[in-house]
Every structure is written in structure tokens, then in C-alpha cells.
Amino acid sequence: MKMNKLIALCGMAAALVLGAGNVCAQNDNGGNGGQGGGGGFGGGRGNFDPAQFQQRIMDNIKTQLGFTNDTDWAAVQPLVQKVMDARRDAGNGGMGRLFSRGNRNGSDQGGGNRRGMFGGTPSPEAEALQKAIDDNAPAAQIKDLLAKYKESQKAKQAKLVAAQADLRSVLTVKQEAQATLLGLVE
């Protein structure tokens, strides 16, 4: 089961990367006068727009799922967003922490909150557990905090499963197959 979660998380990361590639390509072709370098992630110029990035991801998913009618997509898009949000929440504190900018001492090299790979902030349970680890807390305290963290992750996973079921219920078989390949549903 954990390998399936990892594969699904990688699938979502691939969808994000594909969306980012589209943003980069469009910014390079039209956003910088053809001067190359920089690209869609700012290249030091600060032209990365998270809302535009999110919209490109949604447009990519809409296309991949074969929605041509905006009315139909308007009914499905909130369900897709719910799955993406639930997947991000369920993934925070897991693989995303491997890619956070904070170091092992808990300091943040870039300033601001420690964030996982997919944005958002870690849960209070993850923060408390990380603080206990960083502070070399007694094993009993870490064990207690680990149990609380695992419970919070189970709740987040249940929310993800429910969101995926809601999305799956409105998709055709072909769309469900494509959504599975995109990592939206399992």
C-alpha cells in the first residue's frame, strides 16, 4: 500500500512538472522577448505566478480527461481540486519533507515557513514531532507524538480516499483510466 501511495505521489509530481513545463515554454516564447534563460520559474525575475501555474495544471487535466464542454468541466473541476488538495495534505510531512528547504536543525535557509515539496505548511502534529526529534526529546515523548502524527495522516488519507471516490463517481471509464494514469485516483 505504501508503494502505491509513493507511485501516486510521483504521478502527481509528474503532472505538476508537466504543468510547469507548459508555463516555462509559454513564458519563454512570449514572456521574455525570446531572450532565453530565466523561464517560467522566474529565473531571478520574479515572473512566476502560482495562480497561472495552478490554472495550467487544471487546463492540462481538463484536456487529458477529454472535457470539451466547459459546463461539464465546471461540475468536475471542484472535485479534481478537492483530490489535489487532499493529496497535497496527505503528502505533507512525508516525501515532501525530503525536499523542504529547512535543514535538520529546523532552521529555514530561505526564510518563512518550512514547506513541503507541494506547498502548504506541515500539520501541527508533524511540526511537534519534528521539534521533538530536533530537540532530542525522550523516546517516550517521540513515540507519543509519532502516534498522534500517524493518526492525523490516517485522517488525511481517509479524506483523500473520499475525494477520489467523489471524483471517480462522475467520470466515465475512459476518464477514470486517464485520471488513474495522472495519479488523481487509485
Stockholm file with secondary structure:
# STOCKHOLM 1.0

chainA/1-186         MKMNKLIALCGMAAALVLGAGNVCAQNDNGGNGGQGGGGGFGGGRGNFDPAQFQQRIMDNIKTQLGFTNDTDWAAVQPLVQKVMDARRDAGNGGMGRLFSRGNRNGSDQGGGNRRGMFGGTPSPEAEALQKAIDDNAPAAQIKDLLAKYKESQKAKQAKLVAAQADLRSVLTVKQEAQATLLGLVE
#=GR chainA/1-186 SS CHHHHHHHHHHHHHHHHHHHHHHHHHIIIIISTTCCSSCTTCTTSCCCCHHHHHHHHHHHHHHHTTCCCHHHHHHHHHHHHHHHHHHHHHHTTTHHHHTCSBCTTSCBTTSSCCCCTTSSCCCHHHHHHHHHHHTTCCHHHHHHHHHHHHHHHHHHHHHHHHHHHHHHTTSCHHHHHHHHHHTSCC
#=GC SS_cons         CHHHHHHHHHHHHHHHHHHHHHHHHHIIIIISTTCCSSCTTCTTSCCCCHHHHHHHHHHHHHHHTTCCCHHHHHHHHHHHHHHHHHHHHHHTTTHHHHTCSBCTTSCBTTSSCCCCTTSSCCCHHHHHHHHHHHTTCCHHHHHHHHHHHHHHHHHHHHHHHHHHHHHHTTSCHHHHHHHHHHTSCC
//
